Amino acid sequence: MQRLSIIINEIYRKFLPIAENSQVKLSLDFPDTTQTTNDPEALKAELEAQLNSALSHAKGGEITISVRKNQIRITDVNTILSKPICTLLSGERVQVKSRVGFGTTITINLTPTESSN
């Protein structure tokens, strides 16, 4: 088992220079740093892929990575994606939603057995 905070911080440090070069503010919202995962490599790969996608579509503004019980959310209020693109980017544990006026939210679900307090 590995703490989510270690994975998130590593990815944050990796993507921060990319975000800054794209004039995007990258923020973290991580109130519970005790959560863990049983599959850190798969989660890391999924999170990196989704954050890379979010940054590639971002047109400035701010992207926030939020960690809550059983999910990680990547939110970009400035990017709007079409419904077919959201469907294409969604998968078994990933849901992508986008709406004018609200932006795009990517949710990576953690299974209940994978996350703990």
C-alpha positions in Angstrom: 0.0 0.0 0.0 1.1 3.5 -0.8 -0.2 6.8 0.4 -2.0 8.9 -2.2 -0.3 12.0 -1.0 3.1 10.6 -2.2 1.7 9.8 -5.6 -0.2 13.1 -6.0 2.8 15.2 -4.9 5.1 13.4 -7.3 2.8 14.0 -10.2 2.1 17.6 -9.1 5.9 18.3 -9.2 6.3 16.7 -12.6 3.4 18.6 -14.2 3.9 22.0 -12.5 6.5 23.3 -15.0 4.4 22.1 -17.9 1.4 23.9 -16.5 3.4 27.1 -15.8 4.7 27.0 -19.4 1.1 26.8 -20.6 0.1 29.7 -18.3 -2.1 27.4 -16.2 -2.2 27.6 -12.5 -2.0 24.0 -11.0 -3.6 23.7 -7.6 -4.0 20.9 -5.0 -6.9 20.3 -2.7 -5.9 17.4 -0.5 -7.5 17.6 3.0 -6.9 14.0 4.0 -3.3 12.9 3.4 -3.8 9.5 5.1 -5.6 7.8 2.2 -3.8 4.9 0.6 -4.0 2.8 -2.6 -3.2 -0.9 -3.2 -2.3 -0.3 -6.9 -0.1 2.8 -6.9 1.4 2.2 -10.4 -2.0 1.9 -12.1 -3.4 4.9 -10.3 -0.2 6.9 -11.1 -0.5 6.0 -14.8 -4.2 6.9 -15.0 -3.7 10.2 -13.1 -0.8 11.2 -15.3 -2.7 10.4 -18.5 -5.8 12.4 -17.3 -3.7 15.4 -16.1 -1.8 15.4 -19.4 -5.0 15.4 -21.3 -6.4 18.3 -19.1 -3.3 20.3 -19.7 -3.3 19.7 -23.4 -6.8 21.1 -23.7 -6.4 24.0 -21.2 -6.3 27.5 -22.5 -4.9 29.2 -19.4 -6.8 29.5 -16.2 -6.5 27.0 -13.4 -6.6 23.2 -13.0 -7.3 21.8 -9.6 -6.5 18.3 -8.4 -8.9 17.4 -5.6 -8.7 14.3 -3.5 -11.8 13.1 -1.6 -12.7 9.7 -0.2 -12.8 7.2 -3.0 -12.1 9.7 -5.8 -9.6 12.1 -7.4 -11.0 15.0 -9.4 -9.2 17.1 -11.9 -11.2 20.3 -12.6 -10.7 22.9 -15.3 -13.3 25.7 -15.3 -11.9 27.2 -18.6 -12.1 24.1 -20.8 -15.3 22.8 -22.4 -15.3 19.5 -24.2 -17.9 18.0 -26.5 -20.1 15.1 -25.3 -18.3 12.7 -27.8 -14.9 13.7 -26.5 -16.1 13.2 -22.9 -17.4 9.7 -23.8 -14.1 8.9 -25.5 -12.0 10.0 -22.5 -14.2 8.2 -20.0 -13.6 4.6 -19.0 -14.1 1.9 -16.4 -12.9 4.1 -13.4 -12.8 7.5 -15.2 -15.7 9.8 -15.9 -15.3 13.0 -17.8 -18.1 15.6 -17.7 -18.1 19.1 -19.3 -20.6 21.9 -19.3 -20.6 25.5 -20.5 -20.2 27.8 -17.5 -18.8 25.0 -15.3 -15.9 23.7 -17.3 -14.6 20.1 -17.3 -14.3 17.6 -14.5 -12.4 14.4 -14.7 -13.2 11.9 -11.9 -11.0 8.9 -11.2 -12.9 6.6 -8.9 -11.0 4.6 -6.3 -12.6 1.3 -5.3 -13.7 1.1 -1.6 -11.1 -1.6 -0.9 -8.4 0.6 -2.4 -9.0 3.6 -0.2 -9.0 4.1 3.5 -9.1 6.8 6.1 
